[in-house]
Amino acid sequence: MPDAVKTLALAYAASGAAIAVAAVAGFLKERAKIGPAGPWLAGAPLELARQPDRFAFNNGAVGLEIQRDGRGAAFVMGAERGGFAIDLFRRPLDPYQARGHFLVTNGPYQLKAWSADGATLDVFRDLSYPLGVGSFDAYAIPRRGFITNVEGDGSRLRILADIETIMKYQRSYDIVRTPLQSLLRSDVLRDAPECRYVVLDASGNVVLAGTATPADDATFRIDFTGKLPAGQYTALAEITVNGNASNVEIRRIPLRVSPAS
């Protein structure tokens, strides 16, 4: 064998021996860090003694799932909810959660299949779910209300109003101004209109404030009896729809409260 080849072979053998020695030394060093096993925790499940890769337990209402790498998840059992199980404290983009990242949706869904690579969801219509189609329209399409007429004397007011309603056509819609009294009672309750008002005295100071909800005849009734002393006042009133108080129309209503008889 040529001398050059012998020298190269000896160099490779020496390098391999050095790497093996370093690897053994590193293993022994890491093993020394572990130390002897600690005492068994009183009350710990015996199943943990087998050092499983995944451990899960529950009390029939809530459950906990722990993996060997430190990830875990807590959840409410489906039997407790009367539906599918839901997680308690998962957060988006949290690498320590057992099920990894998740997507916040407007559901409801059922988990059909799940693996380390992904999940399959079944969409279903839960008739007990309180938020159906259109439940969030108030945020996407804020609507307004308008005072159309004010009746009554200075101590009692009856306010009539229109509100904006939505007429949908597949992917488009129109906003239609509609008298409140022409709507069904269920529509009025869903739109939750309110009459908000403040009362100013002759000097411009606020002396009274409040809200009124629709009466049975879909009008707003405000009674100042016993709330204001006799005198001249100005009421500022507005109609809100689903809590939207932006760009509202404010009506100034002069009041004259007579002395109590």
ChimeraX commands (.cxc) that place a marker at each C-alpha (Angstrom):
marker #1 position 0.00,0.00,0.00 radius 0.5
marker #1 position 1.48,3.39,-0.93 radius 0.5
marker #1 position 2.60,5.56,1.97 radius 0.5
marker #1 position 0.14,8.35,1.03 radius 0.5
marker #1 position -2.83,5.96,1.25 radius 0.5
marker #1 position -1.62,4.59,4.61 radius 0.5
marker #1 position -1.30,8.12,5.98 radius 0.5
marker #1 position -4.82,9.06,4.80 radius 0.5
marker #1 position -6.30,5.87,6.34 radius 0.5
marker #1 position -4.62,6.52,9.68 radius 0.5
marker #1 position -5.92,10.11,9.64 radius 0.5
marker #1 position -9.51,8.93,9.01 radius 0.5
marker #1 position -9.22,6.31,11.75 radius 0.5
marker #1 position -7.88,8.86,14.24 radius 0.5
marker #1 position -10.70,11.31,13.38 radius 0.5
marker #1 position -13.33,8.60,13.79 radius 0.5
marker #1 position -11.92,7.58,17.18 radius 0.5
marker #1 position -11.90,11.22,18.34 radius 0.5
marker #1 position -15.52,11.72,17.28 radius 0.5
marker #1 position -16.58,8.52,19.06 radius 0.5
marker #1 position -14.81,9.55,22.27 radius 0.5
marker #1 position -16.44,13.01,22.12 radius 0.5
marker #1 position -19.86,11.46,21.58 radius 0.5
marker #1 position -19.48,9.12,24.54 radius 0.5
marker #1 position -18.25,11.96,26.74 radius 0.5
marker #1 position -21.20,14.14,25.73 radius 0.5
marker #1 position -23.69,11.33,26.44 radius 0.5
marker #1 position -22.21,10.69,29.88 radius 0.5
marker #1 position -22.26,14.41,30.65 radius 0.5
marker #1 position -25.94,14.76,29.72 radius 0.5
marker #1 position -26.82,11.60,31.62 radius 0.5
marker #1 position -25.10,12.96,34.71 radius 0.5
marker #1 position -27.43,15.97,34.60 radius 0.5
marker #1 position -30.51,13.79,34.96 radius 0.5
marker #1 position -29.51,12.43,38.34 radius 0.5
marker #1 position -31.37,9.76,40.27 radius 0.5
marker #1 position -35.16,9.49,40.04 radius 0.5
marker #1 position -37.04,11.54,42.62 radius 0.5
marker #1 position -39.59,10.14,45.07 radius 0.5
marker #1 position -42.95,9.04,43.71 radius 0.5
marker #1 position -45.59,11.75,44.15 radius 0.5
marker #1 position -48.41,10.69,46.43 radius 0.5
marker #1 position -51.64,10.44,44.47 radius 0.5
marker #1 position -49.95,10.36,41.03 radius 0.5
marker #1 position -51.63,7.93,38.61 radius 0.5
marker #1 position -49.78,4.60,38.40 radius 0.5
marker #1 position -50.05,4.76,34.62 radius 0.5
marker #1 position -47.37,7.47,34.64 radius 0.5
marker #1 position -44.85,4.92,35.91 radius 0.5
marker #1 position -44.85,3.37,32.43 radius 0.5
marker #1 position -43.73,6.77,31.02 radius 0.5
marker #1 position -46.39,6.91,28.25 radius 0.5
marker #1 position -46.00,9.28,25.31 radius 0.5
marker #1 position -49.54,10.57,25.93 radius 0.5
marker #1 position -51.59,10.61,29.12 radius 0.5
marker #1 position -55.21,11.75,29.39 radius 0.5
marker #1 position -57.74,11.66,32.21 radius 0.5
marker #1 position -61.05,13.28,33.13 radius 0.5
marker #1 position -63.65,13.45,35.87 radius 0.5
marker #1 position -66.63,13.22,33.54 radius 0.5
marker #1 position -66.96,16.99,33.23 radius 0.5
marker #1 position -63.49,18.29,32.32 radius 0.5
marker #1 position -60.42,16.48,31.01 radius 0.5
marker #1 position -56.69,16.99,30.67 radius 0.5
marker #1 position -54.35,15.67,28.01 radius 0.5
marker #1 position -50.56,15.75,28.53 radius 0.5
marker #1 position -47.87,14.65,26.09 radius 0.5
marker #1 position -44.33,13.57,26.93 radius 0.5
marker #1 position -42.80,16.60,25.23 radius 0.5
marker #1 position -44.64,18.97,27.58 radius 0.5
marker #1 position -47.56,19.92,25.37 radius 0.5
marker #1 position -51.08,19.59,26.69 radius 0.5
marker #1 position -54.71,20.68,26.51 radius 0.5
marker #1 position -57.64,20.95,28.93 radius 0.5
marker #1 position -61.17,20.54,27.67 radius 0.5
marker #1 position -64.82,20.35,28.69 radius 0.5
marker #1 position -66.26,16.91,28.04 radius 0.5
marker #1 position -68.91,16.58,25.37 radius 0.5
marker #1 position -71.28,14.73,27.72 radius 0.5
marker #1 position -71.15,17.65,30.15 radius 0.5
marker #1 position -72.05,20.18,27.44 radius 0.5
marker #1 position -74.59,18.01,25.68 radius 0.5
marker #1 position -72.55,18.39,22.48 radius 0.5
marker #1 position -68.97,18.16,21.30 radius 0.5
marker #1 position -65.97,18.78,23.58 radius 0.5
marker #1 position -64.38,22.23,23.61 radius 0.5
marker #1 position -60.92,23.33,24.72 radius 0.5
marker #1 position -60.60,25.57,27.77 radius 0.5
marker #1 position -57.42,27.58,27.37 radius 0.5
marker #1 position -55.96,27.09,23.91 radius 0.5
marker #1 position -54.51,30.17,22.29 radius 0.5
marker #1 position -53.67,30.86,18.62 radius 0.5
marker #1 position -50.08,30.13,17.58 radius 0.5
marker #1 position -49.17,28.52,20.91 radius 0.5
marker #1 position -46.58,25.79,20.20 radius 0.5
marker #1 position -47.11,24.18,23.62 radius 0.5
marker #1 position -50.73,23.24,22.95 radius 0.5
marker #1 position -51.19,19.55,22.14 radius 0.5
marker #1 position -53.37,20.21,19.10 radius 0.5
marker #1 position -51.17,22.96,17.72 radius 0.5
marker #1 position -52.51,26.03,15.96 radius 0.5
marker #1 position -56.24,26.52,15.55 radius 0.5
marker #1 position -58.61,28.69,13.54 radius 0.5
marker #1 position -61.24,30.93,15.12 radius 0.5
marker #1 position -64.47,30.60,13.11 radius 0.5
marker #1 position -68.13,31.43,13.51 radius 0.5
marker #1 position -69.09,27.70,13.47 radius 0.5
marker #1 position -70.66,25.65,14.73 radius 0.5
marker #1 position -68.57,22.66,13.69 radius 0.5
marker #1 position -67.95,19.12,14.88 radius 0.5
marker #1 position -64.49,17.55,14.82 radius 0.5
marker #1 position -64.85,14.57,12.45 radius 0.5
marker #1 position -61.22,13.44,12.26 radius 0.5
marker #1 position -57.92,14.64,13.68 radius 0.5
marker #1 position -54.29,13.64,13.21 radius 0.5
marker #1 position -50.85,15.15,13.51 radius 0.5
marker #1 position -51.16,16.45,9.94 radius 0.5
marker #1 position -54.54,18.15,10.11 radius 0.5
marker #1 position -58.19,18.07,11.11 radius 0.5
marker #1 position -61.48,17.52,9.33 radius 0.5
marker #1 position -64.51,19.51,10.47 radius 0.5
marker #1 position -68.18,18.79,9.78 radius 0.5
marker #1 position -70.42,21.84,9.47 radius 0.5
marker #1 position -73.89,21.39,10.94 radius 0.5
marker #1 position -76.83,23.54,11.91 radius 0.5
marker #1 position -77.33,23.59,15.67 radius 0.5
marker #1 position -80.85,24.90,16.27 radius 0.5
marker #1 position -79.96,25.70,19.88 radius 0.5
marker #1 position -77.11,27.98,18.78 radius 0.5
marker #1 position -78.30,31.54,19.53 radius 0.5
marker #1 position -76.32,33.31,16.79 radius 0.5
marker #1 position -77.61,32.47,13.32 radius 0.5
marker #1 position -77.29,34.05,9.90 radius 0.5
marker #1 position -77.27,37.86,10.17 radius 0.5
marker #1 position -76.46,37.97,13.88 radius 0.5
marker #1 position -73.38,40.11,13.26 radius 0.5
marker #1 position -74.88,42.43,10.64 radius 0.5
marker #1 position -75.09,45.18,13.27 radius 0.5
marker #1 position -71.28,45.44,13.19 radius 0.5
marker #1 position -70.81,45.16,9.43 radius 0.5
marker #1 position -73.80,47.37,8.52 radius 0.5
marker #1 position -74.48,49.89,11.31 radius 0.5
marker #1 position -77.99,51.34,11.08 radius 0.5
marker #1 position -79.60,54.53,12.34 radius 0.5
marker #1 position -82.92,55.64,13.78 radius 0.5
marker #1 position -84.90,58.86,13.29 radius 0.5
marker #1 position -87.49,60.67,15.39 radius 0.5
marker #1 position -90.48,61.43,13.17 radius 0.5
marker #1 position -92.99,62.92,15.61 radius 0.5
marker #1 position -93.29,63.97,19.26 radius 0.5
marker #1 position -96.61,64.04,21.09 radius 0.5
marker #1 position -97.64,64.93,24.62 radius 0.5
marker #1 position -97.37,67.72,27.14 radius 0.5
marker #1 position -94.30,68.79,29.05 radius 0.5
marker #1 position -94.48,66.01,31.65 radius 0.5
marker #1 position -95.10,63.06,29.32 radius 0.5
marker #1 position -93.78,62.46,25.82 radius 0.5
marker #1 position -94.72,59.91,23.17 radius 0.5
marker #1 position -92.10,59.64,20.47 radius 0.5
marker #1 position -92.62,57.98,17.09 radius 0.5
marker #1 position -89.62,56.84,15.07 radius 0.5
marker #1 position -88.31,55.23,11.91 radius 0.5
marker #1 position -85.33,52.87,11.81 radius 0.5
marker #1 position -83.17,51.60,8.99 radius 0.5
marker #1 position -83.77,47.96,8.02 radius 0.5
marker #1 position -81.77,45.71,5.70 radius 0.5
marker #1 position -83.23,44.11,2.57 radius 0.5
marker #1 position -80.85,41.37,1.36 radius 0.5
marker #1 position -80.51,40.06,-2.20 radius 0.5
marker #1 position -77.99,37.22,-2.24 radius 0.5
marker #1 position -74.65,39.11,-2.04 radius 0.5
marker #1 position -76.09,42.64,-2.08 radius 0.5
marker #1 position -78.42,44.58,0.18 radius 0.5
marker #1 position -80.41,47.80,0.47 radius 0.5
marker #1 position -80.95,49.93,3.56 radius 0.5
marker #1 position -84.60,50.92,3.81 radius 0.5
marker #1 position -86.01,53.46,6.26 radius 0.5
marker #1 position -89.08,51.90,7.86 radius 0.5
marker #1 position -91.58,53.15,10.47 radius 0.5
marker #1 position -91.00,51.28,13.72 radius 0.5
marker #1 position -94.73,50.67,14.15 radius 0.5
marker #1 position -94.90,48.75,10.85 radius 0.5
marker #1 position -92.40,46.10,11.95 radius 0.5
marker #1 position -93.20,42.80,13.58 radius 0.5
marker #1 position -92.64,42.65,17.32 radius 0.5
marker #1 position -89.91,40.03,16.82 radius 0.5
marker #1 position -88.07,42.35,14.41 radius 0.5
marker #1 position -88.28,45.21,16.89 radius 0.5
marker #1 position -86.81,43.06,19.64 radius 0.5
marker #1 position -83.97,41.87,17.37 radius 0.5
marker #1 position -83.07,45.42,16.26 radius 0.5
marker #1 position -83.14,46.63,19.91 radius 0.5
marker #1 position -83.92,50.31,19.25 radius 0.5
marker #1 position -83.60,52.75,22.14 radius 0.5
marker #1 position -84.46,56.38,22.71 radius 0.5
marker #1 position -81.61,58.05,24.60 radius 0.5
marker #1 position -82.17,61.50,26.00 radius 0.5
marker #1 position -80.74,64.22,28.20 radius 0.5
marker #1 position -82.65,67.16,29.66 radius 0.5
marker #1 position -81.11,70.64,29.99 radius 0.5
marker #1 position -82.37,73.43,32.21 radius 0.5
marker #1 position -82.59,77.08,31.17 radius 0.5
marker #1 position -78.88,77.56,31.92 radius 0.5
marker #1 position -77.83,74.60,29.74 radius 0.5
marker #1 position -76.97,72.28,32.60 radius 0.5
marker #1 position -77.82,68.59,32.35 radius 0.5
marker #1 position -80.45,67.82,34.96 radius 0.5
marker #1 position -81.69,64.42,33.79 radius 0.5
marker #1 position -80.63,61.61,31.44 radius 0.5
marker #1 position -82.04,58.21,30.57 radius 0.5
marker #1 position -83.16,55.71,27.94 radius 0.5
marker #1 position -86.54,54.40,26.84 radius 0.5
marker #1 position -87.36,51.14,25.05 radius 0.5
marker #1 position -90.31,50.60,22.70 radius 0.5
marker #1 position -93.71,50.21,24.34 radius 0.5
marker #1 position -96.26,47.66,23.12 radius 0.5
marker #1 position -97.34,50.06,20.35 radius 0.5
marker #1 position -93.69,50.47,19.17 radius 0.5
marker #1 position -93.45,54.05,20.40 radius 0.5
marker #1 position -91.16,55.49,23.05 radius 0.5
marker #1 position -92.85,56.90,26.16 radius 0.5
marker #1 position -91.00,59.15,28.60 radius 0.5
marker #1 position -92.61,60.32,31.83 radius 0.5
marker #1 position -90.96,63.22,33.67 radius 0.5
marker #1 position -93.55,63.34,36.44 radius 0.5
marker #1 position -91.83,63.78,39.79 radius 0.5
marker #1 position -88.38,63.88,38.16 radius 0.5
marker #1 position -88.14,67.58,37.35 radius 0.5
marker #1 position -89.28,70.70,39.20 radius 0.5
marker #1 position -91.59,73.08,37.40 radius 0.5
marker #1 position -89.86,75.14,34.73 radius 0.5
marker #1 position -88.69,75.42,31.15 radius 0.5
marker #1 position -86.37,72.70,29.78 radius 0.5
marker #1 position -84.94,71.35,26.54 radius 0.5
marker #1 position -84.67,67.62,25.85 radius 0.5
marker #1 position -82.11,66.25,23.38 radius 0.5
marker #1 position -83.22,62.83,22.10 radius 0.5
marker #1 position -81.86,60.29,19.63 radius 0.5
marker #1 position -82.81,56.82,18.39 radius 0.5
marker #1 position -80.14,54.10,18.35 radius 0.5
marker #1 position -80.38,50.73,16.60 radius 0.5
marker #1 position -78.43,47.76,18.00 radius 0.5
marker #1 position -76.41,50.16,20.11 radius 0.5
marker #1 position -75.09,52.19,17.15 radius 0.5
marker #1 position -74.73,55.79,18.37 radius 0.5
marker #1 position -72.54,57.07,15.52 radius 0.5
marker #1 position -73.82,59.69,13.10 radius 0.5
marker #1 position -77.20,59.81,14.83 radius 0.5
marker #1 position -79.86,62.45,14.28 radius 0.5
marker #1 position -80.57,64.43,17.47 radius 0.5
marker #1 position -83.94,66.13,18.00 radius 0.5
marker #1 position -84.34,69.16,20.28 radius 0.5
marker #1 position -87.63,69.00,22.16 radius 0.5
marker #1 position -88.78,71.99,24.23 radius 0.5
marker #1 position -90.38,71.02,27.56 radius 0.5
marker #1 position -92.48,72.98,29.96 radius 0.5
marker #1 position -93.04,71.16,33.25 radius 0.5
marker #1 position -96.03,72.49,35.17 radius 0.5
marker #1 position -96.19,72.60,38.98 radius 0.5
marker #1 position -97.63,69.45,40.53 radius 0.5
marker #1 position -101.32,69.86,41.25 radius 0.5
marker link #1:1,2 radius 0.2
marker link #1:2,3 radius 0.2
marker link #1:3,4 radius 0.2
marker link #1:4,5 radius 0.2
marker link #1:5,6 radius 0.2
marker link #1:6,7 radius 0.2
marker link #1:7,8 radius 0.2
marker link #1:8,9 radius 0.2
marker link #1:9,10 radius 0.2
marker link #1:10,11 radius 0.2
marker link #1:11,12 radius 0.2
marker link #1:12,13 radius 0.2
marker link #1:13,14 radius 0.2
marker link #1:14,15 radius 0.2
marker link #1:15,16 radius 0.2
marker link #1:16,17 radius 0.2
marker link #1:17,18 radius 0.2
marker link #1:18,19 radius 0.2
marker link #1:19,20 radius 0.2
marker link #1:20,21 radius 0.2
marker link #1:21,22 radius 0.2
marker link #1:22,23 radius 0.2
marker link #1:23,24 radius 0.2
marker link #1:24,25 radius 0.2
marker link #1:25,26 radius 0.2
marker link #1:26,27 radius 0.2
marker link #1:27,28 radius 0.2
marker link #1:28,29 radius 0.2
marker link #1:29,30 radius 0.2
marker link #1:30,31 radius 0.2
marker link #1:31,32 radius 0.2
marker link #1:32,33 radius 0.2
marker link #1:33,34 radius 0.2
marker link #1:34,35 radius 0.2
marker link #1:35,36 radius 0.2
marker link #1:36,37 radius 0.2
marker link #1:37,38 radius 0.2
marker link #1:38,39 radius 0.2
marker link #1:39,40 radius 0.2
marker link #1:40,41 radius 0.2
marker link #1:41,42 radius 0.2
marker link #1:42,43 radius 0.2
marker link #1:43,44 radius 0.2
marker link #1:44,45 radius 0.2
marker link #1:45,46 radius 0.2
marker link #1:46,47 radius 0.2
marker link #1:47,48 radius 0.2
marker link #1:48,49 radius 0.2
marker link #1:49,50 radius 0.2
marker link #1:50,51 radius 0.2
marker link #1:51,52 radius 0.2
marker link #1:52,53 radius 0.2
marker link #1:53,54 radius 0.2
marker link #1:54,55 radius 0.2
marker link #1:55,56 radius 0.2
marker link #1:56,57 radius 0.2
marker link #1:57,58 radius 0.2
marker link #1:58,59 radius 0.2
marker link #1:59,60 radius 0.2
marker link #1:60,61 radius 0.2
marker link #1:61,62 radius 0.2
marker link #1:62,63 radius 0.2
marker link #1:63,64 radius 0.2
marker link #1:64,65 radius 0.2
marker link #1:65,66 radius 0.2
marker link #1:66,67 radius 0.2
marker link #1:67,68 radius 0.2
marker link #1:68,69 radius 0.2
marker link #1:69,70 radius 0.2
marker link #1:70,71 radius 0.2
marker link #1:71,72 radius 0.2
marker link #1:72,73 radius 0.2
marker link #1:73,74 radius 0.2
marker link #1:74,75 radius 0.2
marker link #1:75,76 radius 0.2
marker link #1:76,77 radius 0.2
marker link #1:77,78 radius 0.2
marker link #1:78,79 radius 0.2
marker link #1:79,80 radius 0.2
marker link #1:80,81 radius 0.2
marker link #1:81,82 radius 0.2
marker link #1:82,83 radius 0.2
marker link #1:83,84 radius 0.2
marker link #1:84,85 radius 0.2
marker link #1:85,86 radius 0.2
marker link #1:86,87 radius 0.2
marker link #1:87,88 radius 0.2
marker link #1:88,89 radius 0.2
marker link #1:89,90 radius 0.2
marker link #1:90,91 radius 0.2
marker link #1:91,92 radius 0.2
marker link #1:92,93 radius 0.2
marker link #1:93,94 radius 0.2
marker link #1:94,95 radius 0.2
marker link #1:95,96 radius 0.2
marker link #1:96,97 radius 0.2
marker link #1:97,98 radius 0.2
marker link #1:98,99 radius 0.2
marker link #1:99,100 radius 0.2
marker link #1:100,101 radius 0.2
marker link #1:101,102 radius 0.2
marker link #1:102,103 radius 0.2
marker link #1:103,104 radius 0.2
marker link #1:104,105 radius 0.2
marker link #1:105,106 radius 0.2
marker link #1:106,107 radius 0.2
marker link #1:107,108 radius 0.2
marker link #1:108,109 radius 0.2
marker link #1:109,110 radius 0.2
marker link #1:110,111 radius 0.2
marker link #1:111,112 radius 0.2
marker link #1:112,113 radius 0.2
marker link #1:113,114 radius 0.2
marker link #1:114,115 radius 0.2
marker link #1:115,116 radius 0.2
marker link #1:116,117 radius 0.2
marker link #1:117,118 radius 0.2
marker link #1:118,119 radius 0.2
marker link #1:119,120 radius 0.2
marker link #1:120,121 radius 0.2
marker link #1:121,122 radius 0.2
marker link #1:122,123 radius 0.2
marker link #1:123,124 radius 0.2
marker link #1:124,125 radius 0.2
marker link #1:125,126 radius 0.2
marker link #1:126,127 radius 0.2
marker link #1:127,128 radius 0.2
marker link #1:128,129 radius 0.2
marker link #1:129,130 radius 0.2
marker link #1:130,131 radius 0.2
marker link #1:131,132 radius 0.2
marker link #1:132,133 radius 0.2
marker link #1:133,134 radius 0.2
marker link #1:134,135 radius 0.2
marker link #1:135,136 radius 0.2
marker link #1:136,137 radius 0.2
marker link #1:137,138 radius 0.2
marker link #1:138,139 radius 0.2
marker link #1:139,140 radius 0.2
marker link #1:140,141 radius 0.2
marker link #1:141,142 radius 0.2
marker link #1:142,143 radius 0.2
marker link #1:143,144 radius 0.2
marker link #1:144,145 radius 0.2
marker link #1:145,146 radius 0.2
marker link #1:146,147 radius 0.2
marker link #1:147,148 radius 0.2
marker link #1:148,149 radius 0.2
marker link #1:149,150 radius 0.2
marker link #1:150,151 radius 0.2
marker link #1:151,152 radius 0.2
marker link #1:152,153 radius 0.2
marker link #1:153,154 radius 0.2
marker link #1:154,155 radius 0.2
marker link #1:155,156 radius 0.2
marker link #1:156,157 radius 0.2
marker link #1:157,158 radius 0.2
marker link #1:158,159 radius 0.2
marker link #1:159,160 radius 0.2
marker link #1:160,161 radius 0.2
marker link #1:161,162 radius 0.2
marker link #1:162,163 radius 0.2
marker link #1:163,164 radius 0.2
marker link #1:164,165 radius 0.2
marker link #1:165,166 radius 0.2
marker link #1:166,167 radius 0.2
marker link #1:167,168 radius 0.2
marker link #1:168,169 radius 0.2
marker link #1:169,170 radius 0.2
marker link #1:170,171 radius 0.2
marker link #1:171,172 radius 0.2
marker link #1:172,173 radius 0.2
marker link #1:173,174 radius 0.2
marker link #1:174,175 radius 0.2
marker link #1:175,176 radius 0.2
marker link #1:176,177 radius 0.2
marker link #1:177,178 radius 0.2
marker link #1:178,179 radius 0.2
marker link #1:179,180 radius 0.2
marker link #1:180,181 radius 0.2
marker link #1:181,182 radius 0.2
marker link #1:182,183 radius 0.2
marker link #1:183,184 radius 0.2
marker link #1:184,185 radius 0.2
marker link #1:185,186 radius 0.2
marker link #1:186,187 radius 0.2
marker link #1:187,188 radius 0.2
marker link #1:188,189 radius 0.2
marker link #1:189,190 radius 0.2
marker link #1:190,191 radius 0.2
marker link #1:191,192 radius 0.2
marker link #1:192,193 radius 0.2
marker link #1:193,194 radius 0.2
marker link #1:194,195 radius 0.2
marker link #1:195,196 radius 0.2
marker link #1:196,197 radius 0.2
marker link #1:197,198 radius 0.2
marker link #1:198,199 radius 0.2
marker link #1:199,200 radius 0.2
marker link #1:200,201 radius 0.2
marker link #1:201,202 radius 0.2
marker link #1:202,203 radius 0.2
marker link #1:203,204 radius 0.2
marker link #1:204,205 radius 0.2
marker link #1:205,206 radius 0.2
marker link #1:206,207 radius 0.2
marker link #1:207,208 radius 0.2
marker link #1:208,209 radius 0.2
marker link #1:209,210 radius 0.2
marker link #1:210,211 radius 0.2
marker link #1:211,212 radius 0.2
marker link #1:212,213 radius 0.2
marker link #1:213,214 radius 0.2
marker link #1:214,215 radius 0.2
marker link #1:215,216 radius 0.2
marker link #1:216,217 radius 0.2
marker link #1:217,218 radius 0.2
marker link #1:218,219 radius 0.2
marker link #1:219,220 radius 0.2
marker link #1:220,221 radius 0.2
marker link #1:221,222 radius 0.2
marker link #1:222,223 radius 0.2
marker link #1:223,224 radius 0.2
marker link #1:224,225 radius 0.2
marker link #1:225,226 radius 0.2
marker link #1:226,227 radius 0.2
marker link #1:227,228 radius 0.2
marker link #1:228,229 radius 0.2
marker link #1:229,230 radius 0.2
marker link #1:230,231 radius 0.2
marker link #1:231,232 radius 0.2
marker link #1:232,233 radius 0.2
marker link #1:233,234 radius 0.2
marker link #1:234,235 radius 0.2
marker link #1:235,236 radius 0.2
marker link #1:236,237 radius 0.2
marker link #1:237,238 radius 0.2
marker link #1:238,239 radius 0.2
marker link #1:239,240 radius 0.2
marker link #1:240,241 radius 0.2
marker link #1:241,242 radius 0.2
marker link #1:242,243 radius 0.2
marker link #1:243,244 radius 0.2
marker link #1:244,245 radius 0.2
marker link #1:245,246 radius 0.2
marker link #1:246,247 radius 0.2
marker link #1:247,248 radius 0.2
marker link #1:248,249 radius 0.2
marker link #1:249,250 radius 0.2
marker link #1:250,251 radius 0.2
marker link #1:251,252 radius 0.2
marker link #1:252,253 radius 0.2
marker link #1:253,254 radius 0.2
marker link #1:254,255 radius 0.2
marker link #1:255,256 radius 0.2
marker link #1:256,257 radius 0.2
marker link #1:257,258 radius 0.2
marker link #1:258,259 radius 0.2
marker link #1:259,260 radius 0.2
marker link #1:260,261 radius 0.2
view
